[in-house]
Amino acid sequence: MRMYDIIMKKRNGGELTGEEIRFFIEGYTAGKIPDYQVSALMMAIYFQKMTEQETAELTMAMAESGDMLDLSAIAGCKVDKHSTGGVGDKTSLALTPMVAACGIPVAKMSGRGLGHTGGTIDKLESFEGFSTSLSREQFINNVNEIGIAIMGQTADLAPADKKLYALRDVTATVDNMSLIASSIMSKKLAAGADAIVLDVKTGSGAFMKAETDSLALAEEMVKIGKNAGRKTIAVISDMDQPLGRTVGNALEVKEAIETLQGKGPKDFVELCLTLGTQMLLAGGRAKEEAQAREMLEQRIADGSALKKLAQFVEAQGGDAAAVYDTELLPKAAIVESIPALSEGYVQQIACDEIGICSLILGGGRETKESEIDLSVGLVLEKKVGDYVKAGEPLAYIHANDRGKLEAAKARFYEAYTLGAEEPAKRPLIFEILQ
């Protein structure tokens, strides 16, 4: 078998066999096939697309290119959750304790952020001493004993995807539905869960801006999951403005804690309940949506979800006292309001721009080597549809550097659009696919 023939076959619109896909994935991962040939194949795929069968074969080949995590030692149905990302997306921080408190074991691998906001691991490190450097034995023991553990993604998990994504990133071949879907799902399948709930974002702050594209991606990933024998559900949710009211690592942790105390913002609470409901249904803990939702609400009301978060933080070396006293979380030296310059309804918030404000403050990474400032970020006082008077605060900015604060404030004003007319309401949940 020759890579030349595989490239030409796909260039001419042919369908690659499973053997051909595995040949190039295994050869490329092992360093036997050069970048320039795989670049040519990626470009051919970009233009000729992939069939459902090709996409499934590519996903499994990448998943099996490294370690496949065996979670069979964990009792019960393991349900994983994945978000395609966005601004203020701290969902895992509140959602995982909620579902774990309902009896769904949470064995999750998460990553760090690169770009305008931190990743789940960065946010969790707001708890002093918290570590995701767990051995597999400790990871499994923690899930069996307290119902939840989160560890950093190992280098041996889907290494083909890591190598392939880096190449796609510099050859303008990222934006292909099959390649995006297989990249996400290869890691989820390798992580060993029995069922997968996907939070697919749509809107200005999402990877997929248009609802039709988000729907197509969700459909593709659900098909891949089903072809791999995993129950897979996709929730298409709004990311046309930041989720909740906080953007920034420790600030988002605080909001997640407040949500587990029953004091969370309406949109964030609703998303957690929606995703949690699907996780309970997928894991067999509930038979219908109303029952699942009631279970989750009860775990918040009786304090067991908050207690689960504290147990999880403590089990991974973190200061669990901060769960009950958020003043112990990292705090910025400067907190200033950003006043509205005019009055009217908030018509639109350029979601990505708010994320960039956090990045300017130091809340995200410009490069993999960048140090994150866990204490900085923004607390939004006004969101789309809210009426604001001139001089009223649109948000509060948390900073440790006056120059960065001024730069972020200038960028912030560009993100908000005010107008005389109340804007049409946009749904939080667009569709649920399974």
Secondary structure as UniProt FT lines:
FT   HELIX           3..11
FT   TURN            12..13
FT   HELIX           18..29
FT   TURN            30..31
FT   HELIX           35..48
FT   HELIX           52..63
FT   TURN            64..65
FT   TURN            72..73
FT   STRAND          79..83
FT   TURN            87..88
FT   HELIX           91..101
FT   TURN            102..103
FT   STRAND          106..110
FT   HELIX           120..124
FT   TURN            125..126
FT   TURN            128..129
FT   HELIX           136..146
FT   STRAND          148..152
FT   TURN            155..156
FT   HELIX           159..170
FT   TURN            171..172
FT   HELIX           177..190
FT   TURN            191..192
FT   STRAND          195..202
FT   TURN            204..205
FT   HELIX           211..227
FT   TURN            228..229
FT   STRAND          231..238
FT   STRAND          246..247
FT   HELIX           249..260
FT   TURN            261..262
FT   HELIX           266..282
FT   TURN            283..284
FT   HELIX           289..301
FT   HELIX           304..315
FT   TURN            316..317
FT   HELIX           321..324
FT   HELIX           326..328
FT   STRAND          334..339
FT   STRAND          344..349
FT   HELIX           351..361
FT   TURN            368..369
FT   TURN            374..375
FT   STRAND          377..380
FT   TURN            384..385
FT   STRAND          387..388
FT   TURN            390..391
FT   STRAND          393..399
FT   HELIX           402..415
FT   STRAND          416..419
FT   STRAND          429..433
//
